[in-house]
Amino acid sequence: MRKEIEFLGKIFKNPIIPASGTFGFGYEFSEFYDINILGSISLKGTTLLPRYGNPLPRIAECPNGLINAIGLQNPGVDKVISCELVKLDKVYKDQVIANVGGHSVSDYVETVKKFNDIDKVFAIELNISCPNVKGGGMAFGVDPIIASNVVREVKKVSKKPIIVKLSPNVTNIVEMAKAVEAAGADAISLINTMVGMRFDLKTARPIISVKKGGYSGKGIYPVALRMIYEVYEAVNIPLIGMGGVSSAYDVIEMMYAGASLVMVGSENLINPYACKEIIDSLDKVMEELKITDLESIIGKAHDYE
C-alpha cells in the first residue's frame, strides 16, 4: 500500500503531521516513540522576539475539545534556530514546517527571513490569526485585504514555500482562500481554532484569563471538513487539513474532502501516542476501505456532485 504523498515538490512518507502548538518543537515526543515515522512536524508558533504569552489560566476543558489562549509563548526565532531546531535534528532527520506568527507585517517578514537559509525547514506556515496591532487588534486572517497584504510581503522575501493557515472565524472561508492564493500562497492549511468561552459556575467569571480562546478538538471536525471541501473547489493550490482529527478514518475523510496532508492537533495533548497510533492503523483502514494509494483519494468526495 502506498502512503507517500507529493506536496509542493517534496515526498512525504505519509500524510500525518502534528499540528503547530500541540507538539512543542517535536523532540519532546521522542521520549514516547520514534518520531521519524511522522510525515513531518509543524513547529510551535514562532515570533520575531520571545513571548511569555497570556497570563494564567489559559486552558479550559470543553465537551469534545478544549479552549486555549496560550498567546504565542515561544523563545523567539533566533533561539528556535540556535537551540530548538538543533535539539530536534538529533532525533528527527526529515525536514519540518516552521509556523510563524506576528502582530505586524514587518514581524512576519523579518521572522520568515531568518528561516531562509535553514535547511531543516521545508516550508513556512503563516499563522494569520494573530491580531494586527496597526489594524485595531483585528486578526490578519479575518480580512481578505489584510491577509493578502501579509502574504504578498512575505512572498517577496521567502526562499521557502508559504502555507497560509486560515481561521474559521470568518463569514466566507472561500473568499479568504482565494485572496491568499491570489497573493502568492503556495498552499493553505485549515482550519485554525474557533473562538469559544467557558465560565466558572461558582463565580460566573470566564475561566480563561483573557476571556476568550481558541476552541479545538473533535467538536470542530465537521466544520473543518466542510471548509476543506469548499476551499478545495475554489483554489488551485494544495491543502493541509486539520481540526478535530483523532483517527485514521478521520484522515481518510479529510483527504476525500480535498486535503493532501492532515495535521493532528488537540489529540496529541490528550494522548501523546495519537500520531503514532493513527500511522500504525493506516494500513488496516486502507485495506478495509480498499484503498491502495492514498494520493489517489485526494478530493474523491468531489467526484459525486
FENZI-V953635 format. One record per residue. N is the residue number from 1. SS is DSSP state (H for helix, E for strand, C for the rest). PSI is psi in radians with two decimals (999 if undefined). OMEGA is omega as a letter, one per 40 degrees, with the letter a starting at -180 (NA if undefined). Layout:
n=N ss=SS psi=PSI omega=OMEGA
n=N ss=SS psi=PSI omega=OMEGA
This chain:
n=1 ss=C psi=2.36 omega=a
n=2 ss=E psi=2.08 omega=i
n=3 ss=C psi=-0.08 omega=a
n=4 ss=C psi=2.51 omega=i
n=5 ss=E psi=2.28 omega=i
n=6 ss=E psi=2.23 omega=a
n=7 ss=E psi=2.04 omega=a
n=8 ss=C psi=0.71 omega=i
n=9 ss=C psi=-0.04 omega=i
n=10 ss=E psi=2.46 omega=i
n=11 ss=E psi=2.08 omega=i
n=12 ss=E psi=2.34 omega=a
n=13 ss=C psi=-0.46 omega=i
n=14 ss=C psi=2.92 omega=a
n=15 ss=C psi=0.09 omega=a
n=16 ss=E psi=2.13 omega=a
n=17 ss=E psi=2.20 omega=i
n=18 ss=E psi=2.36 omega=a
n=19 ss=C psi=2.64 omega=i
n=20 ss=C psi=2.42 omega=i
n=21 ss=C psi=-0.12 omega=a
n=22 ss=C psi=0.05 omega=a
n=23 ss=C psi=0.27 omega=a
n=24 ss=C psi=-2.38 omega=i
n=25 ss=C psi=0.32 omega=i
n=26 ss=C psi=-0.83 omega=a
n=27 ss=H psi=-0.45 omega=i
n=28 ss=H psi=-0.59 omega=a
n=29 ss=H psi=-0.16 omega=i
n=30 ss=H psi=-0.23 omega=i
n=31 ss=H psi=-0.35 omega=a
n=32 ss=C psi=-0.69 omega=i
n=33 ss=C psi=2.98 omega=i
n=34 ss=C psi=1.82 omega=a
n=35 ss=H psi=-0.07 omega=i
n=36 ss=H psi=-0.16 omega=i
n=37 ss=H psi=-0.26 omega=a
n=38 ss=C psi=2.58 omega=i
n=39 ss=C psi=-0.73 omega=i
n=40 ss=E psi=-2.98 omega=i
n=41 ss=E psi=2.33 omega=i
n=42 ss=E psi=2.02 omega=a
n=43 ss=C psi=2.79 omega=i
n=44 ss=C psi=2.47 omega=a
n=45 ss=C psi=2.29 omega=a
n=46 ss=E psi=2.39 omega=i
n=47 ss=C psi=2.96 omega=a
n=48 ss=C psi=-0.79 omega=a
n=49 ss=C psi=2.76 omega=i
n=50 ss=C psi=2.55 omega=i
n=51 ss=E psi=2.33 omega=i
n=52 ss=C psi=-0.55 omega=a
n=53 ss=C psi=-2.93 omega=a
n=54 ss=C psi=2.76 omega=i
n=55 ss=C psi=2.75 omega=i
n=56 ss=C psi=2.69 omega=e
n=57 ss=C psi=2.59 omega=a
n=58 ss=C psi=0.29 omega=i
n=59 ss=E psi=2.38 omega=i
n=60 ss=E psi=2.25 omega=i
n=61 ss=E psi=2.62 omega=a
n=62 ss=E psi=2.83 omega=i
n=63 ss=C psi=2.24 omega=i
n=64 ss=C psi=0.58 omega=i
n=65 ss=E psi=-2.81 omega=i
n=66 ss=E psi=2.82 omega=i
n=67 ss=E psi=2.32 omega=i
n=68 ss=E psi=2.59 omega=i
n=69 ss=C psi=1.03 omega=a
n=70 ss=C psi=-0.70 omega=i
n=71 ss=C psi=0.60 omega=i
n=72 ss=C psi=0.68 omega=i
n=73 ss=C psi=2.17 omega=i
n=74 ss=E psi=2.83 omega=a
n=75 ss=C psi=0.04 omega=a
n=76 ss=C psi=2.67 omega=a
n=77 ss=H psi=-0.65 omega=a
n=78 ss=H psi=-0.74 omega=i
n=79 ss=H psi=-0.61 omega=i
n=80 ss=H psi=-0.77 omega=a
n=81 ss=H psi=-0.78 omega=a
n=82 ss=H psi=-0.38 omega=a
n=83 ss=H psi=-1.04 omega=a
n=84 ss=H psi=-0.78 omega=a
n=85 ss=H psi=-0.54 omega=i
n=86 ss=H psi=-0.77 omega=i
n=87 ss=H psi=-0.75 omega=a
n=88 ss=H psi=-0.69 omega=a
n=89 ss=H psi=-0.41 omega=i
n=90 ss=C psi=-0.40 omega=a
n=91 ss=C psi=-0.17 omega=a
n=92 ss=C psi=2.08 omega=a
n=93 ss=C psi=-0.28 omega=a
n=94 ss=C psi=3.04 omega=i
n=95 ss=C psi=2.80 omega=a
n=96 ss=E psi=3.02 omega=i
n=97 ss=E psi=2.19 omega=i
n=98 ss=E psi=2.23 omega=i
n=99 ss=E psi=2.18 omega=a
n=100 ss=E psi=2.30 omega=i
n=101 ss=C psi=2.92 omega=i
n=102 ss=C psi=2.91 omega=a
n=103 ss=C psi=0.11 omega=i
n=104 ss=C psi=2.81 omega=i
n=105 ss=H psi=-0.72 omega=a
n=106 ss=H psi=-0.58 omega=i
n=107 ss=H psi=-0.88 omega=a
n=108 ss=H psi=-0.85 omega=a
n=109 ss=H psi=-0.85 omega=a
n=110 ss=H psi=-0.63 omega=i
n=111 ss=H psi=-0.77 omega=i
n=112 ss=H psi=-0.71 omega=i
n=113 ss=H psi=-0.61 omega=a
n=114 ss=H psi=-0.50 omega=a
n=115 ss=H psi=-0.11 omega=a
n=116 ss=C psi=-0.73 omega=a
n=117 ss=C psi=0.33 omega=i
n=118 ss=C psi=1.85 omega=a
n=119 ss=C psi=-0.49 omega=a
n=120 ss=C psi=-0.43 omega=a
n=121 ss=E psi=2.07 omega=i
n=122 ss=E psi=-0.72 omega=a
n=123 ss=E psi=2.87 omega=i
n=124 ss=E psi=2.25 omega=i
n=125 ss=E psi=2.00 omega=a
n=126 ss=E psi=2.08 omega=i
n=127 ss=E psi=1.72 omega=a
n=128 ss=C psi=0.39 omega=i
n=129 ss=C psi=0.12 omega=i
n=130 ss=C psi=2.54 omega=i
n=131 ss=E psi=2.37 omega=i
n=132 ss=C psi=1.96 omega=a
n=133 ss=H psi=-0.45 omega=i
n=134 ss=H psi=-0.03 omega=i
n=135 ss=H psi=0.45 omega=i
n=136 ss=C psi=0.41 omega=i
n=137 ss=C psi=-0.02 omega=i
n=138 ss=C psi=2.35 omega=i
n=139 ss=E psi=2.49 omega=i
n=140 ss=H psi=-0.60 omega=a
n=141 ss=H psi=0.13 omega=i
n=142 ss=H psi=0.04 omega=i
n=143 ss=C psi=2.07 omega=a
n=144 ss=H psi=-0.55 omega=a
n=145 ss=H psi=-0.79 omega=i
n=146 ss=H psi=-0.74 omega=i
n=147 ss=H psi=-0.78 omega=i
n=148 ss=H psi=-0.69 omega=a
n=149 ss=H psi=-0.80 omega=a
n=150 ss=H psi=-0.69 omega=i
n=151 ss=H psi=-0.77 omega=a
n=152 ss=H psi=-0.76 omega=a
n=153 ss=H psi=-0.67 omega=i
n=154 ss=H psi=-0.71 omega=i
n=155 ss=H psi=-0.50 omega=i
n=156 ss=H psi=-0.48 omega=a
n=157 ss=H psi=-0.27 omega=a
n=158 ss=C psi=2.37 omega=i
n=159 ss=C psi=-0.06 omega=a
n=160 ss=C psi=2.71 omega=i
n=161 ss=E psi=2.54 omega=a
n=162 ss=E psi=2.10 omega=i
n=163 ss=E psi=2.19 omega=a
n=164 ss=E psi=2.16 omega=a
n=165 ss=E psi=2.01 omega=a
n=166 ss=C psi=2.49 omega=i
n=167 ss=C psi=2.45 omega=i
n=168 ss=C psi=-0.09 omega=a
n=169 ss=C psi=0.95 omega=a
n=170 ss=C psi=2.82 omega=i
n=171 ss=C psi=-0.65 omega=a
n=172 ss=C psi=1.73 omega=a
n=173 ss=H psi=-0.56 omega=i
n=174 ss=H psi=-0.71 omega=i
n=175 ss=H psi=-0.74 omega=i
n=176 ss=H psi=-0.76 omega=a
n=177 ss=H psi=-0.78 omega=a
n=178 ss=H psi=-0.59 omega=i
n=179 ss=H psi=-0.79 omega=a
n=180 ss=H psi=-0.53 omega=i
n=181 ss=H psi=-0.81 omega=a
n=182 ss=H psi=-0.49 omega=i
n=183 ss=C psi=-0.12 omega=i
n=184 ss=C psi=0.09 omega=i
n=185 ss=C psi=2.42 omega=i
n=186 ss=C psi=-0.42 omega=i
n=187 ss=E psi=2.92 omega=i
n=188 ss=E psi=2.40 omega=i
n=189 ss=E psi=2.42 omega=a
n=190 ss=E psi=2.47 omega=e
n=191 ss=C psi=2.72 omega=i
n=192 ss=C psi=-3.06 omega=a
n=193 ss=C psi=2.71 omega=i
n=194 ss=E psi=2.87 omega=a
n=195 ss=E psi=2.28 omega=a
n=196 ss=E psi=3.00 omega=i
n=197 ss=C psi=2.72 omega=i
n=198 ss=C psi=2.66 omega=a
n=199 ss=E psi=2.55 omega=i
n=200 ss=C psi=2.08 omega=a
n=201 ss=C psi=-0.39 omega=a
n=202 ss=C psi=-0.53 omega=a
n=203 ss=C psi=-0.27 omega=a
n=204 ss=C psi=0.15 omega=i
n=205 ss=C psi=2.60 omega=i
n=206 ss=E psi=2.43 omega=i
n=207 ss=C psi=-0.72 omega=a
n=208 ss=C psi=2.36 omega=a
n=209 ss=C psi=-0.59 omega=i
n=210 ss=C psi=0.35 omega=i
n=211 ss=C psi=-1.04 omega=a
n=212 ss=C psi=2.75 omega=i
n=213 ss=E psi=-3.09 omega=a
n=214 ss=E psi=2.09 omega=i
n=215 ss=E psi=2.18 omega=i
n=216 ss=E psi=2.96 omega=a
n=217 ss=C psi=-3.00 omega=a
n=218 ss=H psi=-0.49 omega=a
n=219 ss=H psi=-0.42 omega=a
n=220 ss=H psi=0.01 omega=a
n=221 ss=H psi=-0.84 omega=i
n=222 ss=H psi=-0.58 omega=i
n=223 ss=H psi=-0.75 omega=i
n=224 ss=H psi=-0.78 omega=i
n=225 ss=H psi=-0.79 omega=a
n=226 ss=H psi=-0.75 omega=a
n=227 ss=H psi=-0.68 omega=i
n=228 ss=H psi=-0.77 omega=i
n=229 ss=H psi=-0.82 omega=a
n=230 ss=H psi=-0.74 omega=a
n=231 ss=H psi=-0.65 omega=i
n=232 ss=H psi=-0.66 omega=a
n=233 ss=H psi=-0.32 omega=a
n=234 ss=H psi=-0.32 omega=a
n=235 ss=C psi=2.94 omega=a
n=236 ss=C psi=0.32 omega=i
n=237 ss=C psi=2.72 omega=a
n=238 ss=E psi=2.78 omega=a
n=239 ss=E psi=2.57 omega=i
n=240 ss=E psi=2.19 omega=a
n=241 ss=E psi=2.56 omega=i
n=242 ss=C psi=2.86 omega=i
n=243 ss=C psi=1.55 omega=i
n=244 ss=C psi=0.26 omega=a
n=245 ss=C psi=2.27 omega=a
n=246 ss=C psi=0.00 omega=a
n=247 ss=C psi=2.92 omega=i
n=248 ss=H psi=-0.54 omega=i
n=249 ss=H psi=-0.70 omega=i
n=250 ss=H psi=-0.68 omega=i
n=251 ss=H psi=-0.83 omega=a
n=252 ss=H psi=-0.75 omega=a
n=253 ss=H psi=-0.70 omega=i
n=254 ss=H psi=-0.62 omega=i
n=255 ss=H psi=-0.65 omega=i
n=256 ss=H psi=-0.73 omega=a
n=257 ss=H psi=-0.42 omega=i
n=258 ss=C psi=0.02 omega=a
n=259 ss=E psi=2.36 omega=i
n=260 ss=E psi=-0.68 omega=i
n=261 ss=E psi=2.78 omega=a
n=262 ss=E psi=2.23 omega=i
n=263 ss=E psi=2.47 omega=i
n=264 ss=E psi=2.15 omega=a
n=265 ss=C psi=-1.71 omega=a
n=266 ss=C psi=-0.49 omega=a
n=267 ss=H psi=-0.50 omega=i
n=268 ss=H psi=-0.51 omega=a
n=269 ss=H psi=-0.42 omega=i
n=270 ss=H psi=-0.73 omega=a
n=271 ss=C psi=1.85 omega=a
n=272 ss=C psi=-0.26 omega=i
n=273 ss=C psi=0.15 omega=a
n=274 ss=H psi=-0.89 omega=a
n=275 ss=H psi=-0.71 omega=i
n=276 ss=H psi=-0.80 omega=a
n=277 ss=H psi=-0.65 omega=i
n=278 ss=H psi=-0.80 omega=i
n=279 ss=H psi=-0.75 omega=a
n=280 ss=H psi=-0.52 omega=a
n=281 ss=H psi=-0.07 omega=a
n=282 ss=H psi=-0.77 omega=a
n=283 ss=H psi=-0.79 omega=a
n=284 ss=H psi=-0.76 omega=a
n=285 ss=H psi=-0.69 omega=i
n=286 ss=H psi=-0.73 omega=i
n=287 ss=H psi=-0.76 omega=a
n=288 ss=H psi=-0.69 omega=a
n=289 ss=C psi=0.11 omega=i
n=290 ss=C psi=0.79 omega=i
n=291 ss=C psi=2.14 omega=i
n=292 ss=C psi=-0.35 omega=a
n=293 ss=E psi=1.96 omega=a
n=294 ss=H psi=-0.65 omega=a
n=295 ss=H psi=-0.49 omega=a
n=296 ss=H psi=-0.24 omega=a
n=297 ss=H psi=-0.06 omega=a
n=298 ss=C psi=2.08 omega=i
n=299 ss=C psi=0.23 omega=a
n=300 ss=H psi=-0.56 omega=a
n=301 ss=H psi=-0.37 omega=a
n=302 ss=H psi=-0.08 omega=i
n=303 ss=H psi=-0.21 omega=a
n=304 ss=H psi=0.45 omega=i
n=305 ss=C psi=999 omega=NA
